[in-house]
Amino acid sequence: MIVNAQVTPPTNGGRRKVADTRWVRNMAAFAIANGAERYSLFEVRWTVSADCLNPARVLYEGRPEGRAFTHPGAPTIARREHTRYADGFDHDTPMSLLMLTRCRKCEKCLRARANHWYLRAKGELACAERSWFGTLTLRPEEHYLAELRARAECARKSVAFDTLPPWEKFAHLHRANGPELTKWLKRIRKESGATLRYILVAEAHKTGLPHYHVLVHERGHVPVRERTLRGQWLLGFSRFNLVDGDPKSARYVCKYLSKAAEARVRASKHYGLLRSEA
């Protein structure tokens, strides 16, 4: 049972977020409709962690809506009347929604994430005219420049880069390479004129430095050539092969998501959720 959940911050690495009370109330109503437990007019607990071995706790707290009243020393005191609302919530009390979510780090969470993206990639392979599987690596000097950008970002936030755990360092390095990955995709689209969709997975070397595995799907009748895919990657070595709808390539790309929590996914909008245009 939740004890004073609206003022007790979650433990075990949990997070506490203060949000607009109407948003929290709407989320609580949605949670109750989907099986959440309600302990009082202002306390709701929702478990969405599935088979996670170490669920993470996220506490959303909504502030009460303001009501006009005077201080006790005033000649008249405006009484705050309790009002019954149609949604069944007490609007005068801080609303709290405690969510138990996936930790995204345990073995079962990593496997679930890999299966989720595998199914999406499999759907894109089935709808694409052609698909390319590729690997992108960076030269040592490019890794060094990415680290400089990551250190500068941390310095702006008053964070010591050298004190971060390996997975956070990797996340900063991946973000530092993000603009270069975007430029690479833009150059491909500009040179080829093709309509492309993609999924890109960042994997860490034993040294902690990132390299990338990517699936590029052609969704129109304009093809993209291997020399374009390789020629527009300016940061290091690249290799591409046609896979022609073979789901093994999707499994190969997405298996990295089940190996380590630091692996990152970048994909087209609504990747794997769009139906074939045929």
C-alpha positions as CSV (number, residue, x, y, z in Angstrom):
1,M,0.0,0.0,0.0
2,I,1.1,3.5,-0.7
3,V,1.8,5.5,2.5
4,N,1.5,9.3,2.0
5,A,2.6,8.8,-1.6
6,Q,2.0,12.4,-2.6
7,V,4.9,13.6,-0.4
8,T,7.1,10.6,-0.1
9,P,9.7,10.5,-3.0
10,P,10.2,7.1,-4.6
11,T,13.2,5.0,-3.5
12,N,15.5,2.5,-5.3
13,G,16.6,5.0,-8.0
14,G,13.1,6.3,-8.5
15,R,12.1,9.7,-9.9
16,R,9.7,12.4,-8.8
17,K,8.1,14.8,-11.2
18,V,5.7,17.7,-10.4
19,A,3.2,18.2,-13.2
20,D,0.0,20.1,-13.8
21,T,-2.7,18.7,-11.6
22,R,-5.2,18.3,-14.5
23,W,-2.6,16.2,-16.5
24,V,-1.9,14.0,-13.5
25,R,-5.7,13.6,-12.8
26,N,-6.3,12.6,-16.5
27,M,-3.4,10.2,-16.4
28,A,-4.8,8.7,-13.2
29,A,-8.2,8.2,-14.7
30,F,-6.6,6.5,-17.7
31,A,-4.6,4.3,-15.4
32,I,-7.7,3.3,-13.4
33,A,-9.5,2.4,-16.6
34,N,-6.5,0.1,-17.5
35,G,-6.2,-1.8,-14.2
36,A,-4.4,0.6,-11.8
37,E,-5.0,0.4,-8.1
38,R,-6.7,3.3,-6.4
39,Y,-6.0,3.8,-2.7
40,S,-7.8,7.1,-2.1
41,L,-9.3,10.1,-3.8
42,F,-5.7,11.3,-4.6
43,E,-3.5,8.2,-4.6
44,V,-3.2,5.8,-7.6
45,R,-0.6,3.1,-8.3
46,W,-0.1,1.7,-11.8
47,T,2.1,-1.2,-12.5
48,V,3.3,-1.3,-16.2
49,S,6.6,-3.1,-15.6
50,A,5.4,-6.5,-17.0
51,D,8.1,-9.1,-16.3
52,C,10.8,-6.6,-15.3
53,L,13.1,-7.9,-12.6
54,N,13.7,-4.5,-10.9
55,P,10.9,-2.1,-11.7
56,A,11.6,1.6,-11.6
57,R,9.4,3.9,-9.6
58,V,8.2,7.2,-11.1
59,L,6.0,9.4,-9.0
60,Y,3.9,12.1,-10.8
61,E,2.7,14.7,-8.3
62,G,0.1,17.3,-9.2
63,R,-0.3,20.5,-7.2
64,P,-3.9,21.4,-6.0
65,E,-5.9,23.9,-7.9
66,G,-5.9,27.3,-6.3
67,R,-8.9,28.7,-4.4
68,A,-9.4,32.2,-3.2
69,F,-9.3,32.5,0.6
70,T,-8.1,35.1,3.3
71,H,-5.6,34.6,6.0
72,P,-6.9,33.7,9.6
73,G,-6.3,37.2,10.9
74,A,-8.6,38.8,8.4
75,P,-12.0,40.1,9.4
76,T,-13.8,37.5,7.4
77,I,-12.5,34.0,6.5
78,A,-13.6,32.5,3.2
79,R,-14.2,28.9,3.9
80,R,-13.0,26.3,1.4
81,E,-15.9,24.1,0.7
82,H,-15.5,20.5,-0.4
83,T,-16.9,20.0,-3.9
84,R,-18.0,16.8,-5.5
85,Y,-16.6,16.5,-9.0
86,A,-17.9,14.3,-11.8
87,D,-14.5,12.6,-12.3
88,G,-14.5,11.3,-8.8
89,F,-11.3,13.1,-7.7
90,D,-10.7,15.6,-4.9
91,H,-9.5,18.7,-6.6
92,D,-8.4,20.4,-3.3
93,T,-5.7,17.7,-2.5
94,P,-2.4,17.1,-4.3
95,M,-2.9,14.3,-6.8
96,S,-0.3,11.6,-7.1
97,L,0.3,8.8,-9.6
98,L,2.9,6.2,-8.8
99,M,4.0,4.2,-11.8
100,L,6.1,1.0,-11.7
101,T,7.8,0.9,-15.1
102,R,10.4,-1.2,-16.8
103,C,14.0,-0.5,-15.6
104,R,15.2,-1.1,-19.2
105,K,18.5,-2.5,-17.8
106,C,17.7,-6.1,-16.6
107,E,17.9,-9.1,-18.9
108,K,14.1,-9.4,-19.5
109,C,13.8,-5.7,-20.3
110,L,16.7,-5.8,-22.8
111,R,15.2,-8.9,-24.5
112,A,11.8,-7.2,-24.7
113,R,13.3,-4.1,-26.2
114,A,15.2,-6.1,-28.8
115,N,12.0,-8.1,-29.7
116,H,10.0,-4.9,-30.0
117,W,12.4,-3.3,-32.5
118,Y,12.9,-6.6,-34.3
119,L,9.1,-6.8,-35.1
120,R,9.2,-3.2,-36.3
121,A,12.2,-3.8,-38.5
122,K,10.6,-7.0,-39.9
123,G,7.5,-5.0,-40.9
124,E,9.6,-2.4,-42.6
125,L,11.5,-5.1,-44.5
126,A,8.3,-6.5,-45.7
127,C,7.1,-3.1,-47.1
128,A,10.4,-1.9,-48.6
129,E,11.3,-2.2,-52.3
130,R,14.9,-3.0,-51.2
131,S,16.8,-2.9,-47.9
132,W,20.4,-2.4,-47.1
133,F,22.2,-3.6,-44.0
134,G,25.3,-1.5,-43.0
135,T,28.0,-0.9,-40.4
136,L,29.4,2.5,-39.7
137,T,32.6,3.1,-37.8
138,L,34.6,6.2,-36.9
139,R,38.3,7.0,-37.3
140,P,40.3,7.6,-34.1
141,E,40.4,11.4,-34.8
142,E,36.6,11.5,-35.1
143,H,36.2,9.7,-31.8
144,Y,38.5,12.3,-30.3
145,L,36.4,15.2,-31.7
146,A,33.2,13.5,-30.5
147,E,34.7,13.2,-27.0
148,L,35.6,16.9,-27.1
149,R,32.0,17.8,-28.0
150,A,30.7,15.5,-25.2
151,R,33.1,17.1,-22.7
152,A,32.0,20.6,-23.7
153,E,28.3,19.6,-23.3
154,C,29.0,18.2,-19.8
155,A,31.0,21.4,-18.9
156,R,28.0,23.6,-19.8
157,K,25.9,21.5,-17.4
158,S,28.6,21.6,-14.7
159,V,29.1,17.8,-15.0
160,A,32.5,16.2,-14.8
161,F,32.7,13.9,-17.8
162,D,35.5,11.7,-16.2
163,T,33.4,10.9,-13.2
164,L,30.4,9.5,-15.2
165,P,29.7,5.8,-15.3
166,P,30.6,4.1,-18.7
167,W,27.0,4.0,-19.9
168,E,26.5,7.7,-19.4
169,K,29.8,8.4,-21.1
170,F,28.6,6.3,-24.1
171,A,25.3,8.2,-24.2
172,H,27.1,11.5,-24.3
173,L,29.4,10.3,-27.1
174,H,26.5,9.0,-29.1
175,R,24.7,12.4,-28.7
176,A,27.8,14.1,-29.9
177,N,27.7,12.0,-33.1
178,G,24.0,12.7,-33.6
179,P,24.4,15.7,-35.9
180,E,26.9,13.8,-38.1
181,L,24.4,10.9,-38.5
182,T,21.7,13.4,-39.4
183,K,23.9,15.0,-42.1
184,W,24.8,11.6,-43.5
185,L,21.1,10.7,-44.0
186,K,20.4,14.1,-45.5
187,R,23.3,13.8,-48.0
188,I,22.0,10.4,-49.0
189,R,18.5,11.6,-49.6
190,K,19.7,14.7,-51.5
191,E,22.1,12.7,-53.8
192,S,19.8,9.8,-54.5
193,G,16.4,11.5,-54.4
194,A,15.1,8.3,-52.8
195,T,12.4,7.9,-50.1
196,L,14.2,6.2,-47.2
197,R,13.3,4.8,-43.8
198,Y,15.9,3.5,-41.4
199,I,16.8,2.1,-38.0
200,L,20.2,2.7,-36.5
201,V,21.6,1.0,-33.4
202,A,24.6,2.4,-31.6
203,E,26.8,-0.3,-30.0
204,A,29.8,0.2,-27.8
205,H,33.2,-1.3,-28.5
206,K,35.1,-2.8,-25.6
207,T,36.8,0.6,-25.4
208,G,33.4,2.2,-24.8
209,L,33.5,4.0,-28.1
210,P,30.4,3.8,-30.4
211,H,29.9,2.2,-33.8
212,Y,26.7,1.8,-35.6
213,H,24.6,-0.9,-37.3
214,V,21.9,0.3,-39.7
215,L,19.0,-0.9,-41.9
216,V,18.1,1.5,-44.7
217,H,14.8,0.8,-46.5
218,E,13.8,2.1,-50.0
219,R,10.1,2.9,-49.9
220,G,9.7,4.4,-53.4
221,H,10.7,3.4,-56.9
222,V,13.9,5.5,-56.8
223,P,16.8,3.3,-55.7
224,V,19.8,4.3,-53.6
225,R,23.2,2.9,-54.6
226,E,25.8,1.4,-52.4
227,R,28.4,4.0,-53.5
228,T,26.0,6.7,-52.2
229,L,25.5,5.0,-48.8
230,R,29.3,4.5,-48.4
231,G,30.4,7.7,-50.1
232,Q,28.4,10.0,-47.9
233,W,29.8,8.5,-44.7
234,L,32.7,10.8,-44.1
235,L,33.8,9.9,-40.6
236,G,35.4,6.5,-41.2
237,F,34.8,3.0,-42.6
238,S,31.4,1.8,-43.9
239,R,30.1,-1.4,-45.4
240,F,26.7,-2.2,-46.9
241,N,24.9,-5.2,-48.3
242,L,21.5,-5.8,-49.9
243,V,19.3,-8.0,-47.7
244,D,16.1,-8.1,-49.8
245,G,13.6,-8.6,-47.0
246,D,15.5,-11.2,-45.1
247,P,14.3,-11.0,-41.4
248,K,17.7,-12.4,-40.3
249,S,19.1,-8.9,-40.9
250,A,16.6,-7.3,-38.6
251,R,17.4,-9.9,-35.9
252,Y,21.1,-9.2,-36.4
253,V,20.7,-5.4,-36.0
254,C,18.3,-5.6,-33.0
255,K,20.2,-8.3,-31.1
256,Y,22.6,-5.6,-30.0
257,L,19.7,-4.1,-28.0
258,S,19.6,-7.2,-25.8
259,K,23.3,-7.3,-25.1
260,A,23.8,-4.0,-23.2
261,A,21.6,-1.3,-21.7
262,E,23.8,1.5,-23.2
263,A,22.8,0.5,-26.8
264,R,20.8,3.3,-28.3
265,V,18.1,3.2,-31.1
266,R,17.5,5.9,-33.7
267,A,14.8,5.3,-36.3
268,S,12.4,7.0,-38.7
269,K,9.2,8.5,-37.4
270,H,6.6,5.7,-36.8
271,Y,9.2,3.1,-37.8
272,G,7.6,-0.2,-38.4
273,L,4.1,1.1,-37.7
274,L,3.2,2.3,-41.3
275,R,1.4,0.0,-43.6
276,S,2.5,-0.7,-47.2
277,E,1.4,2.0,-49.7
278,A,0.5,-0.7,-52.2
